Amino acid sequence: MGELKDIIPHAEKRLASIMSTTAVKILLIDRKNGLLLHYLANGDVKSHPLASGLAGMIAKTGKHECVPNAYSHECFNGQVDLDTTMPLIIWPVKDACEETEVIGIIEIVHVKGIEGLSTTNKAKLTTHDIETVEFFSKQFSRMVMNKLSNSKSNNEGGTIESSIHEEYHPITLKH
């Protein structure tokens, strides 16, 4: 289980279990090619333009959002984002060393967030939710950076992983 194509679907399942939810999607950013990349469980990789959907919005702003109904949001793109009418957490995965650099996006169907919708029209995001996703995001970032650093040192050329890595320094993700 050393390649991103194996690790990312596994990470999605683990986070879904931790957050007690039905769906999680993790996308990596390939800035060199201007793409959001989603590694599927079957080994395929889907790519989308970087500015697409809610994920693209968060990639640009670098700030998390919890939208009450993803499907009705003006930035929603069904080819990129999780297709749900439930609250959706969209969280930037930031470089562990350079926290202004977004390297990926996590989308989580936030089943518990519906509790806050009846009175506020805003999905409820608890301190526990924030701390859990932030911790997972940081650990995931470190894992991706380690994997990309190992890929570079093993001279894996011509792969998506090497394409992502070419634009970044292996530790700091500097351009």
C-alpha positions in Angstrom: 0.0 0.0 0.0 2.7 2.5 -0.9 1.3 4.3 -3.9 -1.1 7.3 -3.8 -3.6 5.3 -5.9 -3.8 2.8 -3.0 -3.4 5.2 -0.1 -6.0 7.8 -1.0 -9.1 5.5 -1.3 -8.0 3.9 2.0 -7.7 7.3 3.6 -11.3 8.2 2.3 -12.7 5.0 4.0 -10.9 5.7 7.3 -12.1 9.3 7.4 -15.6 8.2 6.6 -15.5 5.8 9.5 -14.0 8.4 11.9 -16.6 11.0 10.9 -19.5 8.5 10.9 -20.5 9.5 7.4 -21.5 8.0 4.2 -19.1 9.6 1.8 -15.6 11.3 1.7 -13.7 12.4 -1.3 -10.0 13.5 -1.3 -8.6 15.3 -4.3 -4.9 16.3 -4.8 -3.9 19.4 -6.6 -1.5 19.2 -9.6 -0.7 22.9 -10.0 1.7 22.2 -12.8 -1.1 21.0 -15.0 -3.9 23.0 -13.3 -5.8 19.9 -12.2 -7.7 18.4 -9.2 -6.9 14.6 -9.1 -9.2 12.0 -7.6 -7.7 8.5 -7.1 -10.4 5.9 -7.3 -10.5 2.6 -5.5 -10.1 0.7 -8.8 -6.8 2.4 -9.5 -8.1 5.0 -12.0 -7.5 8.7 -11.6 -10.1 11.3 -12.6 -8.8 14.8 -13.3 -10.8 18.0 -13.3 -9.7 21.6 -14.0 -8.4 23.2 -10.8 -11.0 25.9 -10.6 -13.9 23.4 -10.8 -16.6 23.1 -8.2 -16.6 23.7 -4.4 -13.2 21.9 -4.3 -11.8 24.5 -6.7 -13.3 27.3 -4.6 -11.5 26.0 -1.5 -8.3 25.4 -3.4 -8.4 29.1 -4.3 -9.4 30.5 -0.9 -7.5 28.0 1.4 -10.3 28.3 3.9 -12.7 25.5 4.9 -16.4 25.7 4.4 -19.4 23.8 5.6 -22.3 24.3 3.2 -25.8 23.3 4.2 -26.7 21.9 0.8 -23.9 21.3 -1.6 -26.1 20.5 -4.5 -27.7 24.0 -4.4 -24.5 25.9 -4.0 -23.6 28.2 -6.9 -20.1 26.6 -7.2 -21.2 23.0 -7.0 -20.0 20.8 -9.9 -21.4 17.2 -9.9 -18.4 15.9 -11.8 -16.0 17.1 -9.1 -17.9 17.5 -5.8 -19.7 14.9 -3.7 -23.3 15.0 -5.0 -25.4 15.5 -1.9 -28.2 17.6 -0.6 -26.8 17.1 2.9 -24.3 19.5 4.6 -20.9 19.2 3.1 -17.6 20.0 4.8 -14.9 21.1 2.2 -11.5 21.3 3.8 -8.2 22.4 2.4 -5.2 20.0 2.9 -2.3 22.3 3.5 1.4 21.6 3.3 2.5 20.6 6.8 5.5 22.9 6.5 4.1 25.8 4.5 0.5 26.1 5.7 -0.4 28.7 3.1 0.1 26.2 0.3 -3.0 24.0 -0.4 -2.0 20.6 -1.8 -5.4 18.9 -1.7 -9.1 19.1 -0.8 -11.2 16.9 1.5 -15.0 16.8 1.0 -17.1 15.1 3.7 -20.8 14.5 3.8 -21.6 16.0 7.2 -24.6 13.9 8.4 -24.4 15.4 11.9 -24.4 18.9 10.5 -28.1 18.7 9.6 -28.9 19.2 13.3 -28.1 22.9 13.1 -30.1 23.6 9.9 -33.6 23.9 11.5 -32.9 27.1 13.3 -29.9 28.7 11.6 -29.9 27.7 8.0 -26.3 27.0 8.5 -24.8 23.5 8.9 -23.5 22.9 12.4 -19.7 22.3 12.6 -18.6 21.4 16.2 -15.2 22.0 17.7 -14.7 18.2 17.7 -15.5 18.1 13.9 -13.0 20.9 13.2 -10.3 19.4 15.4 -10.8 15.9 13.8 -10.7 17.1 10.2 -7.8 19.4 10.9 -5.8 16.6 12.5 -6.6 14.2 9.7 -5.7 16.8 7.1 -2.3 17.5 8.7 -1.5 13.8 9.0 -2.7 13.2 5.4 -0.5 16.0 4.2 2.6 14.5 5.9 1.8 11.1 4.4 1.4 12.6 0.8 4.7 14.6 1.2 6.5 11.5 2.4 5.2 9.5 -0.5 6.1 12.1 -3.0 9.5 12.5 -1.5 10.0 8.7 -1.7 8.8 8.6 -5.3 11.3 11.3 -6.3 14.2 9.5 -4.6 13.2 6.2 -6.3 13.2 8.0 -9.7 9.6 7.1 -10.6 9.3 9.1 -13.8 6.3 9.5 -16.1 3.7 8.9 -13.4 1.1 11.2 -12.0 2.9 11.2 -8.7 6.1 12.4 -10.4 4.1 15.1 -12.3 2.7 16.4 -8.9 6.2 16.2 -7.4 8.0 18.0 -10.2 6.6 21.3 -9.2 7.3 21.0 -5.5 10.3 20.7 -3.2 9.9 17.3 -1.5 9.6 18.8 2.0 8.1 22.3 1.7 6.1 22.1 -1.5 7.7 25.3 -2.7 7.4 26.1 -6.4 
